[in-house]
């Protein structure tokens, strides 16, 4: 380990500035670049700091190896973690005071690795959240169906997708639309990522026993109209949320599944009774985030018909000529041809036929086929429409939906 200090020259930013200032600079840089996460990663012969920007990790700094313990200690002090504990993971929170007077919440996670503690900081910047449903990327007909579902007086609307797919932002965009003085809205999350005036928000706290289920029970005694549960993690939470949806409340929540039909099977596999699922779930939306092509440098191209069809375009809509699309180039105003992200969505309302399949305990394939018959687009098809609109690239959609060319 003694040779590590000479394996890589130290950048002047880390050498000249005190660790306190250096950490502050990195955090402010992350906010300026609209990064969602910072990764502080020690390896055998070098140390690096990466930031996740538009869903992609980028290396931003390489501090001297000798600073790794001081950087870890500084971040742990700020987040009120035990600086002496280096053998077990820890989770904490801290606040970042910005020059313009704003204060940001940051979530901190530590993990002991072979060569030191890795730290990840999640930036929870409410000011950067897009809370206008019409600007998230929904197709007009899907947006209309979603708005109809969340304006219903009761029922459950579920948003599904992997971590980092924008589920929380979608839920809060729904809440923002519904947030009026006439309704009582409460949320329970782990943690609350977006602060919204006029909504009662609760953070899960494991040590005192404030779980999703406990908070939900308390909400139901507080005359709620709309409830938002950050995630349905277990059967107890699912059953209480479903009970709320069946007793005159609108419930919004998330699950980790691949697509909308799979969400109904996932609830059943958790132990939720099929008749409760059929009676309470009113809509499921699945989503992914894809990077947007830079409008300043994207270039037009013609895609062979066979390539386009192999990507998943419906045979009934087979084009007669090569498909006009756009490809990433790269310029001074973007990163490798991309700037910003948008969503692709699969919006599935619970029809009478789908309810019957749930009651029959049908499999995912049968439900997916029924959804297709009802005109519900797959995530892949939703992405391909974004490609035709010149918003993103084919490679980006294939990567987001499980393939690459």
N, C-alpha and C positions, 0 to 999 in steps of 0.2 A: 504493500500500500504506500510505502514511502516514495516510490517512484511516480505515483499518480500526479503529484504536484508539478512535475516537470514534463509530464506527457503532453500537455496542451497549454499554450500560453494563455494567461488570463486577460480578458478584455478590460480595457481601461475603465469602463463604467463600473464594474464590480470592484476593481482595484482602488480607484480613487474615492468613490463614495462610500460612506458608512453603510453597513448592512441595512440599517433602519431606512435610510433614504433610498437604497437600491430596491428594497422590497416595495416601498411606496411608488417608486417610478414604474416598476413592472406592473403593479396593480392599475395605476393610472393609464399606462399604455394599453393594457387589456381593455379597459373601459373605452378608451378612444377608438380602438380598433373593433369594438363591439364583439369582443371575444366572449364565449360562454364559459370557458374553463381555462385555468392555468395549470400546467403540470411541471412540478419540480422533481427531476429524475436523476438520481445518482447511479452511475455505472462504474465498472472497475477502473477505467482510465479517463473518464470524463464525466462532466455534470452538464445537463442541459435543461433549459426552460422552454417549454412549448406552449402555444396558445391554440385553442380551437376556435377558428374563425370560419364562418359559413359552413360549419360542420367538418372542416378539415384541420387536422393538427399541423401547425407550422413551427419549426424551431426558430425562436426569437433571440435567445441568448445562451452563452456557454460560460457561466461563472467558473472561477478557479475551484478545483476540487477542495482546497483548504477551507472554502466558505460553506461547504454543504451543511455542516452541523450548525453553524451560526445562522444560516438562512432558515433551517428547520426550526431552530429555537425561537427565532424572531416571529415566525408565523404561528408557532404554537402558543407563544405568549399572547399575541394579539387575539387568538381565538380561545384563550383560557383553557388550554390543554396542559397536561402534565409533561413538562419538558424532560423529566427524568425517565419517563416511560418510553422506551424505544423498542420494546419487544412485542407490543400488542398494537393493533390498529386503534385509532381514536377518531372521533368525530366532534367537530365544534363549529362555532359560528363567530364571525366578527363583522365589524362595520368599517366601511371605508369613507372617509370624509374627503369630498372633492373640492377643488378650488372654488367652483361656482356656488358652493354652499350645499350641494346635494349630498345625501348620505346613502350609501349602498350597503345592502346585506350580502355577505359572502359566506358560503358554506365550505368548511375545510374538512378534508379527510386525509388521514395519515396511514401509511402502510409500510411495515418493515420489509425491506428487500435484502438481497445478498450484500449490497454495498452501501446500505444506509436507508434512511427513511424517504420514501416517495410521498410527496404531498400534492394533492389536487385541490384547487380552489374553484368553486362554482360561483360565477358572478350572477347575482340575481338583481338585474337592473329593470325595475318596473317602467322606467322612462323609455326604454328601448322596445318594450313589448308592443306589438301591433294588435290593438283591441278592436279593430274594425273588421267584422266578419267578411265584408265584401272585398277586403284586400288580402285575404289569406290565400286565395287561389281556388276557391270553390267555383265550379261551373254554375251558371245561373240557375239551372233546374235543380241541381243538388242543393244550392244555397236556399232556394225557396222551400224545399222539402225539410231542410234542417230547421229553418226559422219556424215553420209550421209545427214541428215537433217540440221545440223549446217554448213555444207560446201556448202549448196545451196546458191545462190546469194541473195535470198529474201525469205520471209515467216516468220511465227511466231512459235517459239518453246516454249511451256509452261511447267513448272515444278510445280507439285502440291503436297500437303501434309500438315499436321498440322505443327504448330510452333515447331521448334526443330528437324525437320526430315531431315535436311541437304540440303535443297533446294538451299540456297545461295552458298554452297560449290560446288554443282553440276553445277550451272550456271558459277561459276568462273573457274571450271575445263574446261568447254566448251570454255570460253573466253581465257583461257591460251593456249589452242590448236590453237585458231584462231588468237592469238596476234602476228602479224608480222608487219614489217615496212611498208608493202604495204597497210594496211587497217587502217581506222579511226574508233576507237571503243570508245563509250561513255556510261557511266552508270549513273543512278540516283537511289539513295537508301535512306533508312531511318533507320539507318545510313549506311555508307559504312563500311562493316565489314572486308573486305580483300583488302589490297592495292596491286595493280598490276602495275608494271612499264610498261609504254607505253600505258596505258588506261586513258582516261579523265573521272574522277569520280566526281560526284556531290552529295552533301548531301541535302536532302529535308530540307527546313527551313520554318516553318509555319508562323512565325511572319512577315518576309519580303514578304511573299507570294510566295516563291519558292516551288511550289507543283510539284508532278510528271508530271502533265499535262503541266505546265509552262516550266519545264525543257525539256520535250519532244519536245515542239514546238521550243524551242531554238536549240536543237540538230539538228532538221531537216533543220535549216538554216546554219549548220556548216559542210556541205558536209560529212555526216556520211556514213559508210558502215554497221556497226553493232551497234545496240542499246540494252542496257540491262536495263530493268525497274524492280526495286526491287520487286514491287508488283502491280498488276492491282487491284486497290481498288474501282474504280468508273467508271461510264459510259464514262465520259470525257476522262479519261486516256486510257480506252479500245479502244475507237474510234480513238484516235490519234495513238496509237500503231498499230492498224489494218491498218490505212491509211498508216503508214510507211512501214508495211509489204507488202502492195499492190503496193508500188511505188519504188521497187528496193532495199529495205533494209532488212537485217536479224534482227529480233526482238526476244530477249529472255526475258522471264518474269516468274513470279510465280502467283499462285492463291491458295486459301485455299479451296480445295475440297477433297473428300475422295478417288476418283480414277480418272483415265484418262477419261472415258466416261462422268462422272459427270461434268468435266470441261467444256465441250461443252454446256451442259445445263445451267451451272452457267453463262457463258457468255451471253447466250440468256436471262436468267432471269434478268441480269443486264440491259437489254435493247438494247444490240447489235443486229443488224439486222442479220438474219440467213444467208443471202447471203454473208455478210461480213465475218462471221465466216468460212463458207465453203471455201471462196476464199482465206483467209489469213492464217489460222492455218494449219501448215504442220505436226506438231507432238506434242503429249502431253505425258509427262512421270509423273507417280505418284511414290512416294517413301516413305519409312519408314526406320528408323534406328533400327537395332537389335544388341544386345551385342554378341560379339564373345566368344566362349568357350575358356578357357585357354588351350593352347596346352600342358602345363606341367602336368595338373592334370585331364583333362577330361577323363571320363571312357566310355567304350563301353557298349551298352545295346541292347536288342531286344524288339522291340515294336510290340504288337499284331496287326494283320492285320486289325481287326475291328476298333481299336483306330486310326490307320493310315488313314484308309478310312474316318472315321468320321471327321478327321481334314481337309478334302477337297481334297484328292488325287483323280485324275480322275478314274472313274470306269473302263475305257478301259485299264488302266495300273495297275489294281489290282494285287498286288504281291501274289504269292502262299505260301510264307513263311513269318514268322515274319521279320520285317524291321530292319536292323542294323542301329542304330543311336548312338549318344554320349550324355552324360548327364554331367551337372556341378557338380563339387566336391568342390573345394576350396583348395588353398595352399598359401604359403607365397608370391608367385609371382603374385597373382590376388586378386580379390574381389568376394568372394562367387562363385568362379568357372568361372568368366568372366574377360576378359581383352580386352579393345578396342571395337569398333563398326564397322559394315559394313552396306551397304545399300541393301534393296530389292526393286526391280523396276518393274513397269508395263510400257512398252514402246509401245505406240500406234501411228502409222503413220496414216495420214489422207488419207484413200483410197477413190476412187470414190463412193463406196457404202456408206461409212460413210458420205461423203459430201451430198449425196442424203438424208440420214436420217436427217441431220442437216437442210436441206432445207425444209423437211417435218415436222420439229419441233417435231421429235420423242422424246420419253421419255428416261430416263436413262436405263431402262431395255432393250429396243430395241437396244440401242447403245452398251450396254454391251454384248448382245447376238451376235451382228455383230462382235464386237472385238474378241470374243471367236472363231467365225467361221474363222476369219482371223489369228488365231494362237497367239493372244495376251494373254500372261499369266496374271492371276490375281495376286494381291500382295500376296495372300495366297499361290498360287502355286509357285511363285518365292521364297517365304520363305521356303516352304517345300523342294525345291531343295537345299537350303542352309543347311537344316537339313541333307539331304542325303549326302552332301559333308563333313559333320562333322564340319561345320563352326559355327553353332549355335544350340540351343536346340529347341525342339518342343514347349515347354512352352513359350519360348521367342517369337517365331513366332506367336503363338496364341494370346499372349498379344499385340503384335505390330499391329496385323491385326483385333483386335476387339473381341477376345475370350480368355477364360482361361480354363484350364482343371480342 
